[in-house]
Amino acid sequence: MKCLRLAALAEMNSGASTTIAPVRLQALLLAEPAGELALLDVRETRWFVQRHPNLARNAPLSGLELQIGALVPRRSTPVVLYDDYNAADGAAQAASALLARLGYTDVRTLDGGLQRWVTEGLPAIDGYGTLVKAFGDRARLHYGTPGLPIDALRARQREGLPTTLVDARPRVEFEFLSLPGARNHAGTELALRRFEPDGAEHLWAINCFSRTRGIIGATTLRLLGRAPDAVFVEDGVMAWGLQGAPTVQNAVPDDELPPESPEVLRRIADELLERFALPVADAAQLANWRADDTRTLYLFDVRPTADPTFAGTAVQQVPGGQLFMHFENLVGTHGARIVLIDDPAHRLRAAVTSFWLTQLNQAEVYVYDGALSPEQAPPAPAATVTDAPKPLDPEALAQLRRNGAVTVIDVGASLDYERGHLPGALYMLPASLGPLAAHAVAGRT
C-alpha cells in the first residue's frame, strides 16, 4: 500500500496525466497521514445516493460553478472528479474544463469512472451523508450511549414518568415536524443549557428526525457531565410518525431549558479541551496559516447567528451541530485545516464541535482562542475568470428591456429563482446552456 500511495502521489504531482487509476486513488484515500485531496462526484444527487465511494463529496455539475469556491477554496488543491464512465462527453470531463476555467491547476478524472472502480472490487455504498451517519452509530457503540425505543418513550409518557424531551435539530426542522411536548435546542446549543433533573426517575431524552444528531447530542451531554443519564430516542420523529403516533406541524417548543452561566461553560470547555488534548489556535498561528498557500484553510463560525462583520471574508457561519451533520457538504478537501470560531467567553460550542470532528479524522481541527476580527480572516475565495463579459448595471438592463430586444437568463441556484427573479427571466443551469442558442440571435442581447 505504501508503494501504491507513493506512486499515486507522484502521479498527482507530476501533471503528466489527466486521469488517475482507481487503485491509486484508493491508496491516496487510505493514506496515513493523508495529504490534501478533493474527490468529487459530479453526477446529480439521485445517482450519487445510489452508489459512490464513501469518502467522495457530491458536487453535481449542474451547480458546481456556484459550489466549488466554498467547497474547495484553494485553487491548487489536488482534485479528482468522476462520473459513471469518464466518457469524453460526460459530466467529469465537462467539470474538468469548468474547473480549469476557474483557475484550478491540479485536476484529474477517475480513469473509467465509477464503473471501473466497482469492477475492480473497490468499495462503494449507497445513501446520503453516509460518512457522518456511520460515524454516529460507531460513536454510540464506542461510548455505550443508551437508546430509548419509541414504544418505551410512549409508555413513559402514558405512565406519567418524568421525561424531558429535547429535539436537537435546527428550529426550521423542528417547526416543520416534531414530537409533542418537545423542547428545541439545536446541536451544540444543548451543551450551553442547565440540566436540572426532576427526581430519581427523571430521564433526558434527546431526539432528531432519525438518530445521528440524537446520538451525538445525548453522548455529548453524558461526556460533559451535563446530563449523565441522557438517552437518544431511537429513530426519532421518523419512527414516531411511522408507528401512527401524532406529530406536530408548525411546532412551538415548550419552555426552554435555562441557560448556563458563561463561567461554568468556560470551565466545561477548558476541561474538554484538556481532557482530549484538542488543539487551540491563536491569532499568530492563524496569520501563518492564512499566508500558507500550500494548505487549505476553512474557517467556521459555530455560533447560532451570523456575525455581519465577517461579510466578504472566508468565514462561513454554520452552527456547531450542523457543521458536523453536514460536514460532507461543507468541507470538500480531505486533510485540510479547520478553525472554529465561537464566543470567546467560553468556546464550548467550538470545543464540542472539535471533539467530534477530530474523531471523524477528515481534517486538522482547531479551536480559535480569542475574538477574531474581520481583518484577521482571509478574504472570501474568488474565481479567476479571464474572459468574463463586462457587467451591466440595472439602468442599462432596464433600457434593454424597454427596447424589447433582450432575453434575461437566471443561472443562480434554482431555489433562489423560485423565491424570486427578474420579471420574465428564464432559468438555465450553468452547466447546460445548450438552450441558450435559440435566444442568441442577431439584434438580440
N, C-alpha and C positions, 0 to 999 in steps of 0.2 A: 504494500500500500504506500509506503514512503516513496518508493521509486516512481509509482504512478503519480503521486502528488507532485514530486519534483518535475516530472515530465509535463504535467498539466500546467504548473506554474510557468515553466519555460515556454510552453505553447501560448499561454495567455499573454505573456510579457514580450514575446518576440515580434508580434504584429505580422508574422509571416502567413498566418491562416485566418480565414474569416469564419471558420467553424471549429467546434470542439467535439470530440467523440464522447459518447455517454459515459464510458468507463473512466475517462479522465475527469469529466465533470463530477462524477460521484466521488472520486478521490479528493477533489477540492472541497466538496461539501462535508466530507468526514474528517478533514484535516484538523489536527490539534497541535498547536494553536491555529485557529483559522485566520487566513488573510481575508481582506475585503473582497466581496463578490456579491453581485446582484443577479439573481436568477429570476427572470420574469417570464411568466406565461402570458402571451399576448393574445390568446384566444378569448372569446367572450365568456362571461362568467358561467353561463349554463353548461359550457363544455369543460371549464375548469373544475366545477364541482363533481363532474362525472369521474375524472381521473387526472391526477397530477403528482409529481414528486412532492414529498411532504414539506420540503424547505423552499418551494417555489412561491413567489408572490404573484397574485393575479393582477395584471396591468393591461386590460384589454386595449387592443389597437384603437378602438373607437374613441377612447378617452385618454389615450397615452400622452398626447401632447399637453393636456391640461394637468395630468397627474405626475409626470415624471420629475418635474423640478423639485417637488417636496419629497417624493418617494426615494429618489436617488439624486441628492443635491450636488455631489461632486462630479464634475464632468469627466474626470479621468478615472473614475471607478471602473474596474473590470465588470462588464455586463454580459450575461448570456441570455439570449432570447430564444424562445421555442414556440412552435405551434404543433400541428399534428405530424407533418411530414417534412417540413423545411423546403417546400416546393418554391420554385423561382417566383411564382405569383402569389405566394402565401402571405399570411399576416406577419410572420417573423422577418421575412425579407423586407416587407414594407416598413415594419417597425425599425429595422436596422437603418434604412435610408432616412427615416424621420429623425432618429437619434443623431445620426451624422450631421444632419442639417442644424440640429440644436446644439451642436458642439461637443457631443460625446465622442471620445477618442479611442476607446478600448472596448469595442463591441464585437461579440461573436454570436453565431447562431448554433443551436444544437444540431449536429450532423444527423440527418434522418429524423429529426424531431422526436416527439413523444413516442411515436410508433417504434422507432429503433430502440429507444430507452427501454420500453416494455419488452420488446422482442429479445433483448439481451438479458432479460431476467432481473432488471433493476426495479426497485420497489416503487409502487405508485398507489395512491389512496384516493378515496372519494370524499366529498363533503367540503365544507367551507369553514375557515377558522380552525382547521383541524389541529394545528400545532398547539395552540393555546388550550383547546378543549381536551386534547390528550394529556397535556401537562396538568390540567386541573384534576383529572382522575388519578394521575400519578401522585400529585400532592395530597389528595385525600387519603390514599393508601399509606404514603410515607408518614404523614402526621397523625394518622388514625382519627381523622375528623368524622364524628358520627353523623349519620343521616337520619332524617325523620320522614318516613313514608307519609304520603298524603292521607292514607287511612288513619294513621296514628295521630296526625295533626287534627283531623276532623273529630276523632274520638276525644282528644284532649279538650277541644272546644265544646263538645256536647257535655262532657263531664264537668265543665267549669274549672279545669285545672289552669293555674296562672301561666299564660303563654303570651310572650310579646313577639309579634311577627313583624320583621323588618325586611322590606324589599330593597335590594342593593343595586337596582338598576337606575339609570338616569330618569329624571322626573318625566320626560316626554314619554318614555316607555311605560313607566308606572301609570301615568294618566290614561294611556291607551287601553290597557287591560291589566288588571291586578286582582289580588286576593282580598276578600272582605276583611276589614279591620287592620290592614297592614299600615305600618309607618313606612316612610321612604327616606333613606339616607344612602346615597349612591356611592359605590366604590369605596375609596379611601376616606370619605366623609364619615363612614361608620366609626372609624378609629378615633374621631375627634369628639365623640359624644360620651356622656356619662351613663354608665350602666348600673342601675340600682335594682337588684333582684327583689321580687315580691314574694318572699317566703321560700322555704326549703324546696318546694315542689315547682318553683318558677323555672321556666325554660325560655331561652332566647332562640328563636327560630329565624334563620336568615334565608330568604328566597330570592330567586331571579326567575327568568322565564323557564329555563330548564334546570341547569345545575352548576355550570362553571363559576359564575360570579357568586352564587350561594356558597360553594365550597371555599372559594378564596376569602370571602367575607367572614365566614364562620371560623376558618382556620386562623385568619389574622387576629380576630378577637381573642381566640384561645391563646395564641402565642404571646400576645401583648399583655395577657392577664386582664383584659378589659371585661371579658365575659367568658370565664374558663369553662363554662358548661354549654357554650353555644353549639348549635347543630345547624346543618343545612337542610332545607326542605327538598327532598328528592324529587327531581324533575319538575318542581316549581309550578308556575301558573299553567304550563302546558298539561301536566298530568292532572291537575285540579280540574281544568276545563274538560279534558277527555273523559274524566270519570263522571261528568254531568253535574258537578257542583257549580253553584252560581259564581260568576266572576263579575268584576266591577269595571264598567267603562266610564271614561271621563272622571276617573277617581280623584278624590281629595284625600291626602294622607291623614291618619289620625294624629293626635298631638305629637309634636316632635320630641325626641329624646333631648334632655338638656345638654347644652354644650359644656365641654370640659374646659378648665382654665388653661391659658397658654403656658403657665409654669408647669403644670402636670404634663401637658402634651410635650413640652421640651424635654422633660425628664424621660418620658417614654421613648421619644425619638432618639435621644442620646444613648439610652440603654440598648435599643435595637441596633443602632449603628455600631456600637462597641461589641455587642454580643456576637454579631455575624460579620464583623470586620468589613462593613460596607464602606467603600471608598468615598471620600469627600473631595471636592474641587473648590479652590478659591479663585479670586479674580485673576491672580497672576497665572495660574495654571490654565484658566480659560483663555487668556490672552495668547498664551503659547499655542494652544490648540487651534485657535482662530487663525493663526499665521501658518499653520502646518497644512500645506496643500497636498500632502501625501495620504491624509486620513480624512474620513468623513466624520462630520460633527453634526449631531442632531441636538437641538435644544427644545425641551418641552416644559411648558408652564403647567403644572399639575393642579393648580387651584381651580375652583369650580367656575369662576367667571374670568373673562379675558381682561388683560391689562391693556388699555388702549395705547399706552406709551410704547408698546412693542410693535405697533403697526409699522410695516416696512422693514422689519427685521426678520431673521430666520427663526425666531422663537414661535413655536406653534403651541396654542393653548388647547390642551387635551386633559380633562380631569383624570386623576391618577388611575381610577378603576377602568376607565375607558381606554387609557393608553395601554394597559395590559391586555384587555379583552380584544382590542382592535390593533394589536401590535403588528400583525402581518399586513395591515392596510396602510400603516404609517411609516414603517422602517423597512425600506427595500434592500438595504445593504447589510449583509452579514459581516460581523466583525467590526462594525463602526463604533464610534464613541457616542454615548448619550449622556447629556447633562440635564438633570431635573431641577426645576426652579419652583420654589414654594414660599410660603410665608416665612420670612427669616426668623420670626419669633419662636417657631418650634420645628419646622421642617418635617413634620410627621407624615404628611401625605407623600412627600418625596422619599422618605426613609422606607415606608411600606412599599411603595412602587419599586424602589431599588431592590428591596428584599426579594420580590417576586421576579422581576426582570433578570436579576443576576442568576437566579436558579434556572431561568429559561435558557440561559447560556447562548444567546444570539448576538450579544454586544457587550462592550465595556460600559458599565453604568456608574454614574457619579451623582451624588447629591451636592447641589451648589450651596456653599456656605456663605450666607450674607444676602444682601439685597442687590439684584442685578439692575444696572441702569441700561437704558436703550443704547447708549454709546458703547457699552461693553459687548453687546450682542452683534453677531455678524449680520450683514445685510441680507435681505431675502434673496434666494437664488434667482438669477435672471438668465433666460436663454439668450444665446448669442446667435442672432439671425441676421445674416449679411444682406439678404435680398428682400427684406420687408418693405412693403409699399409705404408711401407717405401716409400719415394719419389724416383723417377727415374730421373737421370739427362739426359740432351739432348744427350750426347755422348753414354750413355748406351742404350737409346732408339734407337739411330741410329744404334748401333751394332745389336740389336734385329731385326731391320728392314732389315739389310743386311743379317742376317741369315734366314729371311723369315718366322719366326715362331712367329709372333706377330700380334695381332689384336688391332688397336688403336681405342678407342671409345671416342667421344667428348660428355660430359654431361653438357656443359655450356648452356648459353642461345641460343635458336635456331637462333636468329638474328645474334649473333656473329658467329655461324657456317656458316651461309650463307655469311657473309662478308669475312670469311677466316678461313681455318682449315688445319691441317696437311694433307699431301698427303695420300689419301686412307682411311682417318679416317671415321668411321661410326658415325652416330648421334643416340643417345638414350636419352629419357627423364630419369632423375634421379629416378623418381617415378615409372617407368615401365620398369625395366631392365630384364623382362622375356626373351626377345630375346637373352640376353647375354648367356644363357645356350648353345645355338648352337655353340658358339665360345669358350666356356670354356672346351676344350678337352685336353687330356693328351699330353704333349710335346709342348703345345702352351701357350704363355703368353698373 
